[in-house]
Amino acid sequence: PSTRPPQPPPLRPGAVRIASIDVEWTKNYRIKNGQRPFCYSVAWLDLPADGTPDLGDMPFEWTSVYVEEPGEMDTLIRHAAATLAVAADTSTIITGHQFCADLGVLEANAPTDAAPAVRAARAQWKDRRGADPDEGHYVDTRYDAGHLLAGTSRRLVDVCTELGLDVTQPELRKASMPAWHRRWIEDGEEEGRERVSVLNLRHSVSTAYVAARTAGLAGWPDAGLNVNRVIAEGAKGAWAWLENPVFTDLLEDTCPSESAELSPSKAPRPQGKRPSSTR
């Protein structure tokens, strides 16, 4: 099902739009093309062309899509392909973190009618460093934000922490993302879907913020910015998980992000075979 409308709001005159997309997928290294997307989100962030506003004061729009059962994968990919096409038409910056991996999984599984939009996005991603910065182009926050960073890690959580974004991931405290996804698909446990959905949206929002900082379009105070607080306000009422004390306890103060398991699709591929899992 989709949470929130698939189309972004009308672009305000003079605004610069950032579209940030993140995809989650199951992984199986034992078979070719064993990755299967099951969740994605897009965050739409409109910024003034002049000045560098505090992102904590800037609203964002978003859409989240999650399959009810694995047979809905084609529907999810069509939805994601339509989002990529709209982003290309309306956004100055389209961003993701190691987005080549997300696009590769979408293309490998895309039904015929969705494949052209995904292929076009991959081509645009590959050509991003030669693109006109005043026209629609891609920024990949894993590869293109190095001028902001002193550390060597390019994990999204580490990039955000170094830059002062608190992206603590309470969803992973008791179980991994693969385990929560299985609880939803196999047992119908709503909390599993909600935890993964919020984790996924946090990826999209924080990636949008890093891309905005990379492009010099916006920033946040030296004391940092609590992304969970931003999501609690921007996605209020969407998921019961946002009212869970485990989540709300993080909203009082800005603090360094807790160490957390890296989403498998963003990690280097291990050598040798591994059992099936989810990202």
C-alpha positions as protocol buffer text, in pm:
chain_id: "A"
residue {
  index: 1
  type: PRO
  ca { x: 0 y: 0 z: 0 }
}
residue {
  index: 2
  type: SER
  ca { x: 98 y: 361 z: -48 }
}
residue {
  index: 3
  type: THR
  ca { x: 112 y: 610 z: 238 }
}
residue {
  index: 4
  type: ARG
  ca { x: 49 y: 966 z: 114 }
}
residue {
  index: 5
  type: PRO
  ca { x: -17 y: 1071 z: -248 }
}
residue {
  index: 6
  type: PRO
  ca { x: 232 y: 955 z: -516 }
}
residue {
  index: 7
  type: GLN
  ca { x: 254 y: 1298 z: -680 }
}
residue {
  index: 8
  type: PRO
  ca { x: 460 y: 1580 z: -527 }
}
residue {
  index: 9
  type: PRO
  ca { x: 300 y: 1915 z: -450 }
}
residue {
  index: 10
  type: PRO
  ca { x: 317 y: 2186 z: -718 }
}
residue {
  index: 11
  type: LEU
  ca { x: 661 y: 2341 z: -740 }
}
residue {
  index: 12
  type: ARG
  ca { x: 660 y: 2695 z: -607 }
}
residue {
  index: 13
  type: PRO
  ca { x: 801 y: 2962 z: -843 }
}
residue {
  index: 14
  type: GLY
  ca { x: 1169 y: 3016 z: -778 }
}
residue {
  index: 15
  type: ALA
  ca { x: 1209 y: 2704 z: -561 }
}
residue {
  index: 16
  type: VAL
  ca { x: 1478 y: 2440 z: -604 }
}
residue {
  index: 17
  type: ARG
  ca { x: 1340 y: 2089 z: -560 }
}
residue {
  index: 18
  type: ILE
  ca { x: 1531 y: 1792 z: -422 }
}
residue {
  index: 19
  type: ALA
  ca { x: 1380 y: 1446 z: -469 }
}
residue {
  index: 20
  type: SER
  ca { x: 1540 y: 1185 z: -243 }
}
residue {
  index: 21
  type: ILE
  ca { x: 1460 y: 816 z: -297 }
}
residue {
  index: 22
  type: ASP
  ca { x: 1552 y: 504 z: -100 }
}
residue {
  index: 23
  type: VAL
  ca { x: 1462 y: 141 z: -177 }
}
residue {
  index: 24
  type: GLU
  ca { x: 1466 y: -165 z: 50 }
}
residue {
  index: 25
  type: TRP
  ca { x: 1493 y: -516 z: -91 }
}
residue {
  index: 26
  type: THR
  ca { x: 1533 y: -880 z: 2 }
}
residue {
  index: 27
  type: LYS
  ca { x: 1864 y: -1042 z: -89 }
}
residue {
  index: 28
  type: ASN
  ca { x: 1957 y: -1393 z: -197 }
}
residue {
  index: 29
  type: TYR
  ca { x: 2316 y: -1446 z: -309 }
}
residue {
  index: 30
  type: ARG
  ca { x: 2251 y: -1808 z: -410 }
}
residue {
  index: 31
  type: ILE
  ca { x: 2063 y: -1713 z: -726 }
}
residue {
  index: 32
  type: LYS
  ca { x: 2125 y: -1459 z: -1002 }
}
residue {
  index: 33
  type: ASN
  ca { x: 1926 y: -1139 z: -954 }
}
residue {
  index: 34
  type: GLY
  ca { x: 1803 y: -1263 z: -617 }
}
residue {
  index: 35
  type: GLN
  ca { x: 1725 y: -914 z: -491 }
}
residue {
  index: 36
  type: ARG
  ca { x: 1354 y: -827 z: -467 }
}
residue {
  index: 37
  type: PRO
  ca { x: 1239 y: -472 z: -380 }
}
residue {
  index: 38
  type: PHE
  ca { x: 961 y: -452 z: -122 }
}
residue {
  index: 39
  type: CYS
  ca { x: 959 y: -95 z: 9 }
}
residue {
  index: 40
  type: TYR
  ca { x: 1059 y: 249 z: -108 }
}
residue {
  index: 41
  type: SER
  ca { x: 1006 y: 611 z: -13 }
}
residue {
  index: 42
  type: VAL
  ca { x: 1061 y: 951 z: -168 }
}
residue {
  index: 43
  type: ALA
  ca { x: 1107 y: 1279 z: 18 }
}
residue {
  index: 44
  type: TRP
  ca { x: 1035 y: 1601 z: -172 }
}
residue {
  index: 45
  type: LEU
  ca { x: 1222 y: 1904 z: -37 }
}
residue {
  index: 46
  type: ASP
  ca { x: 1161 y: 2249 z: -191 }
}
residue {
  index: 47
  type: LEU
  ca { x: 1421 y: 2513 z: -103 }
}
residue {
  index: 48
  type: PRO
  ca { x: 1459 y: 2881 z: -192 }
}
residue {
  index: 49
  type: ALA
  ca { x: 1706 y: 2945 z: -471 }
}
residue {
  index: 50
  type: ASP
  ca { x: 1873 y: 3220 z: -267 }
}
residue {
  index: 51
  type: GLY
  ca { x: 2015 y: 3181 z: 83 }
}
residue {
  index: 52
  type: THR
  ca { x: 2087 y: 2874 z: 295 }
}
residue {
  index: 53
  type: PRO
  ca { x: 1786 y: 2809 z: 521 }
}
residue {
  index: 54
  type: ASP
  ca { x: 1789 y: 2593 z: 832 }
}
residue {
  index: 55
  type: LEU
  ca { x: 1647 y: 2256 z: 722 }
}
residue {
  index: 56
  type: GLY
  ca { x: 1486 y: 2213 z: 1060 }
}
residue {
  index: 57
  type: ASP
  ca { x: 1249 y: 2493 z: 959 }
}
residue {
  index: 58
  type: MET
  ca { x: 1175 y: 2364 z: 609 }
}
residue {
  index: 59
  type: PRO
  ca { x: 873 y: 2136 z: 548 }
}
residue {
  index: 60
  type: PHE
  ca { x: 898 y: 1831 z: 325 }
}
residue {
  index: 61
  type: GLU
  ca { x: 648 y: 1610 z: 144 }
}
residue {
  index: 62
  type: TRP
  ca { x: 685 y: 1237 z: 113 }
}
residue {
  index: 63
  type: THR
  ca { x: 540 y: 910 z: -13 }
}
residue {
  index: 64
  type: SER
  ca { x: 603 y: 560 z: 125 }
}
residue {
  index: 65
  type: VAL
  ca { x: 513 y: 235 z: -52 }
}
residue {
  index: 66
  type: TYR
  ca { x: 533 y: -116 z: 98 }
}
residue {
  index: 67
  type: VAL
  ca { x: 408 y: -446 z: -47 }
}
residue {
  index: 68
  type: GLU
  ca { x: 128 y: -636 z: 127 }
}
residue {
  index: 69
  type: GLU
  ca { x: 272 y: -962 z: -12 }
}
residue {
  index: 70
  type: PRO
  ca { x: 564 y: -1047 z: -246 }
}
residue {
  index: 71
  type: GLY
  ca { x: 335 y: -1073 z: -552 }
}
residue {
  index: 72
  type: GLU
  ca { x: 289 y: -695 z: -542 }
}
residue {
  index: 73
  type: MET
  ca { x: 651 y: -631 z: -640 }
}
residue {
  index: 74
  type: ASP
  ca { x: 565 y: -527 z: -998 }
}
residue {
  index: 75
  type: THR
  ca { x: 315 y: -272 z: -868 }
}
residue {
  index: 76
  type: LEU
  ca { x: 576 y: -126 z: -635 }
}
residue {
  index: 77
  type: ILE
  ca { x: 832 y: -102 z: -917 }
}
residue {
  index: 78
  type: ARG
  ca { x: 581 y: 71 z: -1145 }
}
residue {
  index: 79
  type: HIS
  ca { x: 513 y: 318 z: -865 }
}
residue {
  index: 80
  type: ALA
  ca { x: 886 y: 377 z: -815 }
}
residue {
  index: 81
  type: ALA
  ca { x: 942 y: 418 z: -1191 }
}
residue {
  index: 82
  type: ALA
  ca { x: 665 y: 679 z: -1206 }
}
residue {
  index: 83
  type: THR
  ca { x: 829 y: 861 z: -915 }
}
residue {
  index: 84
  type: LEU
  ca { x: 1164 y: 861 z: -1096 }
}
residue {
  index: 85
  type: ALA
  ca { x: 998 y: 1008 z: -1405 }
}
residue {
  index: 86
  type: VAL
  ca { x: 822 y: 1281 z: -1205 }
}
residue {
  index: 87
  type: ALA
  ca { x: 1145 y: 1358 z: -1021 }
}
residue {
  index: 88
  type: ALA
  ca { x: 1328 y: 1398 z: -1352 }
}
residue {
  index: 89
  type: ASP
  ca { x: 1061 y: 1640 z: -1474 }
}
residue {
  index: 90
  type: THR
  ca { x: 1029 y: 1855 z: -1161 }
}
residue {
  index: 91
  type: SER
  ca { x: 1351 y: 1835 z: -957 }
}
residue {
  index: 92
  type: THR
  ca { x: 1684 y: 2013 z: -980 }
}
residue {
  index: 93
  type: ILE
  ca { x: 1851 y: 1743 z: -771 }
}
residue {
  index: 94
  type: ILE
  ca { x: 1757 y: 1375 z: -756 }
}
residue {
  index: 95
  type: THR
  ca { x: 1946 y: 1194 z: -486 }
}
residue {
  index: 96
  type: GLY
  ca { x: 1999 y: 864 z: -310 }
}
residue {
  index: 97
  type: HIS
  ca { x: 2273 y: 701 z: -106 }
}
residue {
  index: 98
  type: GLN
  ca { x: 2462 y: 447 z: -320 }
}
residue {
  index: 99
  type: PHE
  ca { x: 2163 y: 495 z: -548 }
}
residue {
  index: 100
  type: CYS
  ca { x: 2318 y: 290 z: -827 }
}
residue {
  index: 101
  type: ALA
  ca { x: 2238 y: -19 z: -619 }
}
residue {
  index: 102
  type: ASP
  ca { x: 1874 y: 81 z: -573 }
}
residue {
  index: 103
  type: LEU
  ca { x: 1834 y: 152 z: -945 }
}
residue {
  index: 104
  type: GLY
  ca { x: 2006 y: -173 z: -1038 }
}
residue {
  index: 105
  type: VAL
  ca { x: 1764 y: -378 z: -831 }
}
residue {
  index: 106
  type: LEU
  ca { x: 1463 y: -194 z: -971 }
}
residue {
  index: 107
  type: GLU
  ca { x: 1584 y: -245 z: -1329 }
}
residue {
  index: 108
  type: ALA
  ca { x: 1663 y: -614 z: -1279 }
}
residue {
  index: 109
  type: ASN
  ca { x: 1304 y: -678 z: -1166 }
}
residue {
  index: 110
  type: ALA
  ca { x: 1116 y: -415 z: -1368 }
}
residue {
  index: 111
  type: PRO
  ca { x: 811 y: -516 z: -1573 }
}
residue {
  index: 112
  type: THR
  ca { x: 834 y: -411 z: -1938 }
}
residue {
  index: 113
  type: ASP
  ca { x: 630 y: -94 z: -1899 }
}
residue {
  index: 114
  type: ALA
  ca { x: 839 y: 32 z: -1605 }
}
residue {
  index: 115
  type: ALA
  ca { x: 1184 y: -48 z: -1743 }
}
residue {
  index: 116
  type: PRO
  ca { x: 1235 y: 263 z: -1963 }
}
residue {
  index: 117
  type: ALA
  ca { x: 1198 y: 509 z: -1674 }
}
residue {
  index: 118
  type: VAL
  ca { x: 1438 y: 310 z: -1457 }
}
residue {
  index: 119
  type: ARG
  ca { x: 1693 y: 276 z: -1739 }
}
residue {
  index: 120
  type: ALA
  ca { x: 1674 y: 650 z: -1802 }
}
residue {
  index: 121
  type: ALA
  ca { x: 1738 y: 716 z: -1432 }
}
residue {
  index: 122
  type: ARG
  ca { x: 2042 y: 485 z: -1432 }
}
residue {
  index: 123
  type: ALA
  ca { x: 2184 y: 663 z: -1737 }
}
residue {
  index: 124
  type: GLN
  ca { x: 2131 y: 1000 z: -1571 }
}
residue {
  index: 125
  type: TRP
  ca { x: 2298 y: 874 z: -1251 }
}
residue {
  index: 126
  type: LYS
  ca { x: 2603 y: 755 z: -1448 }
}
residue {
  index: 127
  type: ASP
  ca { x: 2635 y: 1092 z: -1623 }
}
residue {
  index: 128
  type: ARG
  ca { x: 2576 y: 1299 z: -1308 }
}
residue {
  index: 129
  type: ARG
  ca { x: 2926 y: 1450 z: -1283 }
}
residue {
  index: 130
  type: GLY
  ca { x: 2904 y: 1592 z: -1633 }
}
residue {
  index: 131
  type: ALA
  ca { x: 2554 y: 1730 z: -1587 }
}
residue {
  index: 132
  type: ASP
  ca { x: 2458 y: 2097 z: -1581 }
}
residue {
  index: 133
  type: PRO
  ca { x: 2411 y: 2184 z: -1209 }
}
residue {
  index: 134
  type: ASP
  ca { x: 2137 y: 2429 z: -1302 }
}
residue {
  index: 135
  type: GLU
  ca { x: 1936 y: 2154 z: -1473 }
}
residue {
  index: 136
  type: GLY
  ca { x: 1792 y: 1833 z: -1331 }
}
residue {
  index: 137
  type: HIS
  ca { x: 2078 y: 1607 z: -1221 }
}
residue {
  index: 138
  type: TYR
  ca { x: 2171 y: 1335 z: -973 }
}
residue {
  index: 139
  type: VAL
  ca { x: 2375 y: 1368 z: -655 }
}
residue {
  index: 140
  type: ASP
  ca { x: 2478 y: 1046 z: -482 }
}
residue {
  index: 141
  type: THR
  ca { x: 2555 y: 1118 z: -119 }
}
residue {
  index: 142
  type: ARG
  ca { x: 2783 y: 815 z: -86 }
}
residue {
  index: 143
  type: TYR
  ca { x: 3016 y: 931 z: -363 }
}
residue {
  index: 144
  type: ASP
  ca { x: 2960 y: 1305 z: -404 }
}
residue {
  index: 145
  type: ALA
  ca { x: 2978 y: 1447 z: -51 }
}
residue {
  index: 146
  type: GLY
  ca { x: 3345 y: 1378 z: 18 }
}
residue {
  index: 147
  type: HIS
  ca { x: 3438 y: 1747 z: 23 }
}
residue {
  index: 148
  type: LEU
  ca { x: 3229 y: 1785 z: 340 }
}
residue {
  index: 149
  type: LEU
  ca { x: 3381 y: 1489 z: 525 }
}
residue {
  index: 150
  type: ALA
  ca { x: 3698 y: 1417 z: 719 }
}
residue {
  index: 151
  type: GLY
  ca { x: 3618 y: 1056 z: 805 }
}
residue {
  index: 152
  type: THR
  ca { x: 3663 y: 760 z: 571 }
}
residue {
  index: 153
  type: SER
  ca { x: 3331 y: 581 z: 624 }
}
residue {
  index: 154
  type: ARG
  ca { x: 3062 y: 646 z: 367 }
}
residue {
  index: 155
  type: ARG
  ca { x: 2784 y: 458 z: 543 }
}
residue {
  index: 156
  type: LEU
  ca { x: 2483 y: 687 z: 551 }
}
residue {
  index: 157
  type: VAL
  ca { x: 2462 y: 677 z: 931 }
}
residue {
  index: 158
  type: ASP
  ca { x: 2831 y: 770 z: 960 }
}
residue {
  index: 159
  type: VAL
  ca { x: 2809 y: 1048 z: 701 }
}
residue {
  index: 160
  type: CYS
  ca { x: 2510 y: 1195 z: 883 }
}
residue {
  index: 161
  type: THR
  ca { x: 2671 y: 1167 z: 1225 }
}
residue {
  index: 162
  type: GLU
  ca { x: 2989 y: 1342 z: 1109 }
}
residue {
  index: 163
  type: LEU
  ca { x: 2782 y: 1625 z: 964 }
}
residue {
  index: 164
  type: GLY
  ca { x: 2573 y: 1666 z: 1281 }
}
residue {
  index: 165
  type: LEU
  ca { x: 2253 y: 1490 z: 1177 }
}
residue {
  index: 166
  type: ASP
  ca { x: 2110 y: 1267 z: 1449 }
}
residue {
  index: 167
  type: VAL
  ca { x: 1972 y: 963 z: 1264 }
}
residue {
  index: 168
  type: THR
  ca { x: 1947 y: 720 z: 1556 }
}
residue {
  index: 169
  type: GLN
  ca { x: 1766 y: 405 z: 1440 }
}
residue {
  index: 170
  type: PRO
  ca { x: 1553 y: 266 z: 1726 }
}
residue {
  index: 171
  type: GLU
  ca { x: 1385 y: 24 z: 1484 }
}
residue {
  index: 172
  type: LEU
  ca { x: 1690 y: -203 z: 1496 }
}
residue {
  index: 173
  type: ARG
  ca { x: 1727 y: -233 z: 1873 }
}
residue {
  index: 174
  type: LYS
  ca { x: 1548 y: -566 z: 1919 }
}
residue {
  index: 175
  type: ALA
  ca { x: 1567 y: -718 z: 1572 }
}
residue {
  index: 176
  type: SER
  ca { x: 1722 y: -657 z: 1232 }
}
residue {
  index: 177
  type: MET
  ca { x: 1544 y: -510 z: 935 }
}
residue {
  index: 178
  type: PRO
  ca { x: 1519 y: -856 z: 769 }
}
residue {
  index: 179
  type: ALA
  ca { x: 1355 y: -994 z: 1083 }
}
residue {
  index: 180
  type: TRP
  ca { x: 1099 y: -712 z: 1102 }
}
residue {
  index: 181
  type: HIS
  ca { x: 1016 y: -752 z: 732 }
}
residue {
  index: 182
  type: ARG
  ca { x: 960 y: -1127 z: 780 }
}
residue {
  index: 183
  type: ARG
  ca { x: 730 y: -1057 z: 1073 }
}
residue {
  index: 184
  type: TRP
  ca { x: 516 y: -844 z: 842 }
}
residue {
  index: 185
  type: ILE
  ca { x: 516 y: -1075 z: 538 }
}
residue {
  index: 186
  type: GLU
  ca { x: 492 y: -1407 z: 722 }
}
residue {
  index: 187
  type: ASP
  ca { x: 298 y: -1315 z: 1036 }
}
residue {
  index: 188
  type: GLY
  ca { x: 114 y: -997 z: 939 }
}
residue {
  index: 189
  type: GLU
  ca { x: 275 y: -809 z: 1228 }
}
residue {
  index: 190
  type: GLU
  ca { x: 198 y: -444 z: 1156 }
}
residue {
  index: 191
  type: GLU
  ca { x: 481 y: -315 z: 1371 }
}
residue {
  index: 192
  type: GLY
  ca { x: 730 y: -488 z: 1142 }
}
residue {
  index: 193
  type: ARG
  ca { x: 607 y: -297 z: 837 }
}
residue {
  index: 194
  type: GLU
  ca { x: 590 y: 28 z: 1032 }
}
residue {
  index: 195
  type: ARG
  ca { x: 943 y: 3 z: 1170 }
}
residue {
  index: 196
  type: VAL
  ca { x: 1090 y: -67 z: 827 }
}
residue {
  index: 197
  type: SER
  ca { x: 882 y: 210 z: 668 }
}
residue {
  index: 198
  type: VAL
  ca { x: 1008 y: 469 z: 919 }
}
residue {
  index: 199
  type: LEU
  ca { x: 1366 y: 345 z: 883 }
}
residue {
  index: 200
  type: ASN
  ca { x: 1332 y: 377 z: 505 }
}
residue {
  index: 201
  type: LEU
  ca { x: 1181 y: 727 z: 523 }
}
residue {
  index: 202
  type: ARG
  ca { x: 1462 y: 835 z: 756 }
}
residue {
  index: 203
  type: HIS
  ca { x: 1707 y: 724 z: 487 }
}
residue {
  index: 204
  type: SER
  ca { x: 1528 y: 937 z: 227 }
}
residue {
  index: 205
  type: VAL
  ca { x: 1496 y: 1247 z: 446 }
}
residue {
  index: 206
  type: SER
  ca { x: 1853 y: 1239 z: 577 }
}
residue {
  index: 207
  type: THR
  ca { x: 1987 y: 1179 z: 226 }
}
residue {
  index: 208
  type: ALA
  ca { x: 1792 y: 1483 z: 104 }
}
residue {
  index: 209
  type: TYR
  ca { x: 1951 y: 1689 z: 382 }
}
residue {
  index: 210
  type: VAL
  ca { x: 2304 y: 1573 z: 298 }
}
residue {
  index: 211
  type: ALA
  ca { x: 2242 y: 1646 z: -72 }
}
residue {
  index: 212
  type: ALA
  ca { x: 2117 y: 1997 z: 15 }
}
residue {
  index: 213
  type: ARG
  ca { x: 2430 y: 2058 z: 222 }
}
residue {
  index: 214
  type: THR
  ca { x: 2650 y: 1914 z: -55 }
}
residue {
  index: 215
  type: ALA
  ca { x: 2499 y: 2158 z: -305 }
}
residue {
  index: 216
  type: GLY
  ca { x: 2524 y: 2455 z: -67 }
}
residue {
  index: 217
  type: LEU
  ca { x: 2147 y: 2503 z: -70 }
}
residue {
  index: 218
  type: ALA
  ca { x: 2073 y: 2465 z: 302 }
}
residue {
  index: 219
  type: GLY
  ca { x: 2221 y: 2367 z: 635 }
}
residue {
  index: 220
  type: TRP
  ca { x: 2149 y: 2323 z: 1005 }
}
residue {
  index: 221
  type: PRO
  ca { x: 2285 y: 2463 z: 1334 }
}
residue {
  index: 222
  type: ASP
  ca { x: 2631 y: 2368 z: 1457 }
}
residue {
  index: 223
  type: ALA
  ca { x: 2459 y: 2194 z: 1749 }
}
residue {
  index: 224
  type: GLY
  ca { x: 2308 y: 1948 z: 1501 }
}
residue {
  index: 225
  type: LEU
  ca { x: 1964 y: 1848 z: 1378 }
}
residue {
  index: 226
  type: ASN
  ca { x: 1751 y: 1563 z: 1513 }
}
residue {
  index: 227
  type: VAL
  ca { x: 1607 y: 1393 z: 1202 }
}
residue {
  index: 228
  type: ASN
  ca { x: 1374 y: 1178 z: 1413 }
}
residue {
  index: 229
  type: ARG
  ca { x: 1211 y: 1496 z: 1542 }
}
residue {
  index: 230
  type: VAL
  ca { x: 1166 y: 1614 z: 1183 }
}
residue {
  index: 231
  type: ILE
  ca { x: 1005 y: 1283 z: 1084 }
}
residue {
  index: 232
  type: ALA
  ca { x: 781 y: 1278 z: 1392 }
}
residue {
  index: 233
  type: GLU
  ca { x: 637 y: 1612 z: 1282 }
}
residue {
  index: 234
  type: GLY
  ca { x: 637 y: 1559 z: 906 }
}
residue {
  index: 235
  type: ALA
  ca { x: 485 y: 1209 z: 917 }
}
residue {
  index: 236
  type: LYS
  ca { x: 259 y: 1257 z: 1220 }
}
residue {
  index: 237
  type: GLY
  ca { x: -32 y: 1013 z: 1220 }
}
residue {
  index: 238
  type: ALA
  ca { x: 106 y: 790 z: 943 }
}
residue {
  index: 239
  type: TRP
  ca { x: 233 y: 506 z: 1163 }
}
residue {
  index: 240
  type: ALA
  ca { x: 162 y: 403 z: 1522 }
}
residue {
  index: 241
  type: TRP
  ca { x: 535 y: 336 z: 1561 }
}
residue {
  index: 242
  type: LEU
  ca { x: 593 y: 712 z: 1571 }
}
residue {
  index: 243
  type: GLU
  ca { x: 395 y: 721 z: 1898 }
}
residue {
  index: 244
  type: ASN
  ca { x: 584 y: 429 z: 2054 }
}
residue {
  index: 245
  type: PRO
  ca { x: 791 y: 537 z: 2358 }
}
residue {
  index: 246
  type: VAL
  ca { x: 1096 y: 369 z: 2205 }
}
residue {
  index: 247
  type: PHE
  ca { x: 1072 y: 625 z: 1925 }
}
residue {
  index: 248
  type: THR
  ca { x: 941 y: 928 z: 2115 }
}
residue {
  index: 249
  type: ASP
  ca { x: 1220 y: 901 z: 2375 }
}
residue {
  index: 250
  type: LEU
  ca { x: 1458 y: 1018 z: 2100 }
}
residue {
  index: 251
  type: LEU
  ca { x: 1278 y: 1345 z: 2036 }
}
residue {
  index: 252
  type: GLU
  ca { x: 1382 y: 1550 z: 2337 }
}
residue {
  index: 253
  type: ASP
  ca { x: 1745 y: 1627 z: 2263 }
}
residue {
  index: 254
  type: THR
  ca { x: 1985 y: 1616 z: 1971 }
}
residue {
  index: 255
  type: CYS
  ca { x: 2241 y: 1349 z: 2038 }
}
residue {
  index: 256
  type: PRO
  ca { x: 2500 y: 1157 z: 1836 }
}
residue {
  index: 257
  type: SER
  ca { x: 2346 y: 880 z: 1629 }
}
residue {
  index: 258
  type: GLU
  ca { x: 2363 y: 541 z: 1790 }
}
residue {
  index: 259
  type: SER
  ca { x: 2566 y: 273 z: 1620 }
}
residue {
  index: 260
  type: ALA
  ca { x: 2330 y: 62 z: 1415 }
}
residue {
  index: 261
  type: GLU
  ca { x: 2333 y: -223 z: 1172 }
}
residue {
  index: 262
  type: LEU
  ca { x: 2396 y: -110 z: 815 }
}
residue {
  index: 263
  type: SER
  ca { x: 2117 y: -187 z: 571 }
}
residue {
  index: 264
  type: PRO
  ca { x: 2255 y: -486 z: 378 }
}
residue {
  index: 265
  type: SER
  ca { x: 2192 y: -330 z: 36 }
}
residue {
  index: 266
  type: LYS
  ca { x: 2422 y: -42 z: 130 }
}
residue {
  index: 267
  type: ALA
  ca { x: 2702 y: -267 z: 258 }
}
residue {
  index: 268
  type: PRO
  ca { x: 2987 y: -408 z: 50 }
}
residue {
  index: 269
  type: ARG
  ca { x: 2898 y: -746 z: -96 }
}
residue {
  index: 270
  type: PRO
  ca { x: 3058 y: -1024 z: 111 }
}
residue {
  index: 271
  type: GLN
  ca { x: 3275 y: -1291 z: -41 }
}
residue {
  index: 272
  type: GLY
  ca { x: 3123 y: -1634 z: -82 }
}
residue {
  index: 273
  type: LYS
  ca { x: 2765 y: -1747 z: -43 }
}
residue {
  index: 274
  type: ARG
  ca { x: 2529 y: -1624 z: 224 }
}
residue {
  index: 275
  type: PRO
  ca { x: 2187 y: -1738 z: 334 }
}
residue {
  index: 276
  type: SER
  ca { x: 1881 y: -1551 z: 205 }
}
residue {
  index: 277
  type: SER
  ca { x: 1802 y: -1237 z: 400 }
}
residue {
  index: 278
  type: THR
  ca { x: 1636 y: -901 z: 366 }
}
residue {
  index: 279
  type: ARG
  ca { x: 1803 y: -569 z: 338 }
}
